[in-house]
Amino acid sequence: MEGENYQGGKNKTYLKGRGAQFNSKNRFLREEKVKEHLEGIDDWTETNEATQYIELEVKSIVNKVESPDVGMWYSMNPYQGCEHGCIYCYARNVHEYWGYSAGLDFERKIIVKKNAPQMLRRFLMNPKWECVPISLSGNTDCYQPAEKKFRLTRSLLEICNEFNQPVGLISKNAGMLRDKDLLQKMASRKLVSILISITSLDEDLRSVMEPRTATARQRLRVIRELSDLGVRMGVMLGPMIPGLNEHEMQRIMKAARDSGATFTAYTFIRLNGAVKLLFHDWLYKNFPDRAHKVWHMIEQSHGGQVNDSRWGLRMSGEGNIAELVAQQYRKYGKLYGMNAENWELETGRFCRPGQQLGLF
């Protein structure tokens, strides 16, 4: 694809560096200020405001994951909202519970759980905790730009290292390399496993779909540097979007394998809640030449809708298009020797400070 295909860069009103271009309505608020007609003239205009960090104290940080098809038992998210601005992100809807919009607010109003390390320590000290892996992050990216300032993810990992608490990580930010010393220590005891999310090797596509993320080249560098240090590294291919990036699956998997990745995962695009409106607006602004086709291929893969909430189907889709993507995933995974190892995070080392390993 050539850069001129991306219409957002030509439009003077397009908010560069942001995925969403407006604030969608919060379903939980009775009154709020919104643009009723995106194409009309309003008495106010949307501005590309600077990112705000809202520091809060929370009552807990570890959450039990009830969804049976996401591959994790518990998760912790030191930040809510995400400056990366990925337009397809399902976590946008969670921002509505905090009183904000899933649109621009999600990218510009970042909630910082400043007491997250203390809450994790309290959680792990609870004698009722029976060690299983905890995922960082199950919702928003724990290495988003806020981490450079607040270092909450680093603090959480230090506590996990102290307790021998195993962690699964997923991110698309090269800032992870700031913690490679700690990740190497944890990897030596099989306490960490990492997925790097790569949706496209096309920099033009990445810059509008995931505007404030690291480039694919930087993400491959993360895989390479950490795998060289003995950290188990994998690649998350997703979401795969028909007509935009699904044709890149083989290239992404091969590039990740060549960089040291040994396992993979993938998801198929689904547009839940407010994400449906935000993605539709983004798609038609950036890809007017193919937007109609892409939208209908997504619908064909979810029974005529752009979202399916059924467990087991919601993140893989169904029908001919989704099945072709699944076949590619299986074919190239086998071709490049991915997911061949029998590997699990170590839970038997867990030990609370002051206790001897193996007594509890």
C-alpha positions, 0 to 999 in steps of 0.5 A, a space after each residue: 500500500 502507498 501512503 497516499 491511500 490513507 486519507 486521514 493524513 490529507 484531512 486538515 480536521 483529522 486528529 493526527 496521532 489519535 485513533 478515534 476522531 471523536 468522543 462516542 456517547 457514554 451509555 452510563 451517563 444521562 447527560 453529556 456533550 456530544 457531536 450529534 452529526 459528524 458531518 455537520 457544523 457544531 457550535 464547538 469543535 474537537 481539539 487534539 488535547 494533550 494526554 492527561 494522567 489521572 492518578 487514583 487509589 484503587 481497592 484492588 489490582 488483581 481481577 479474576 477473568 471470567 471469560 473462558 476463551 481468553 487464555 488467562 486466569 487472573 489479570 492486572 492493569 496498572 493503567 486504564 485507558 491507553 494512549 496507543 490509540 488502537 482504533 479496534 481495541 475492545 478495552 475502549 468500552 471499559 472506559 465508560 465505567 470510569 465515566 469517560 468516553 470510549 473514543 478520544 477520552 480513552 486515549 487522552 484521559 489515562 487513569 493511573 492506579 498509583 497504589 497498584 504495587 501495594 495492592 498487589 503485595 497485599 493480594 499475594 500475602 493473602 494465605 488464600 491465594 493459590 498461585 496461578 499465573 497472572 496476566 499483565 495486561 488483560 485490558 490496556 497495555 501495561 507498557 504504554 507511554 505512561 509507564 515511562 513516567 510512573 513505572 508501575 509495571 516495573 514495580 509490579 514485576 519486582 514484586 512478582 519476582 520477589 514472590 516467585 509469582 509467574 506472569 504472562 505479559 502482552 504489549 506492543 511497546 518497545 519500552 519493555 526493554 527498559 526492564 530486560 534485566 528484571 525480565 531476564 531474572 524472572 525468565 531464568 526461573 520460568 516466571 515470565 512468558 511474553 507476547 508481542 502484538 504485531 498487526 502489520 508490517 506496513 508502517 503506513 497502516 500502523 501509523 493510522 490504526 495504532 498511532 502511538 505504538 512502536 513500529 513493527 521493526 521496534 517490536 521485532 527488536 524487542 522479541 530479538 533482544 529478549 529471546 537472546 536473554 533467554 526470555 520466552 517470546 511469542 507473537 500475537 497476530 491480531 486482530 486480523 482484519 479482512 481487506 486490511 491486514 489479514 494477508 500479512 499473517 505469513 510475513 508477520 509470523 516469519 519475521 517474528 520466528 526469525 527474531 526468536 519467537 517460539 509461540 503464537 496467538 491470534 484474534 479476528 476483528 470484532 467490534 463490540 459496543 462503542 468500538 463499532 461506531 469509532 471503527 466505522 468512522 475511522 475506516 471510512 475516513 482512512 480507506 474510502 476506496 475499500 471501506 464498504 467491502 471491509 465492513 461487510 467482510 467483518 459482518 460476514 464473519 460474525 453472522 451478519 453483525 460486526 460483533 459476536 458475544 458467544 464464547 469460542 466464536 467472538 474472537 475467531 469469527 465464523 464463515 468462509 473468510 474467518 476460516 481462511 484466516 484460521 487455515 493460514 494461521 494453522 498452516 504457517 504456524 506449522 511451517 515455521 515450527 511455532 507452538 511446538 514446545 511443551 512449556 508452562 510457567 512455573 507455579 511451584 516456586 511461589 513463596 511469601 517473604 519470610 517463608 521457606 520455599 516448599 513449606 506452603 
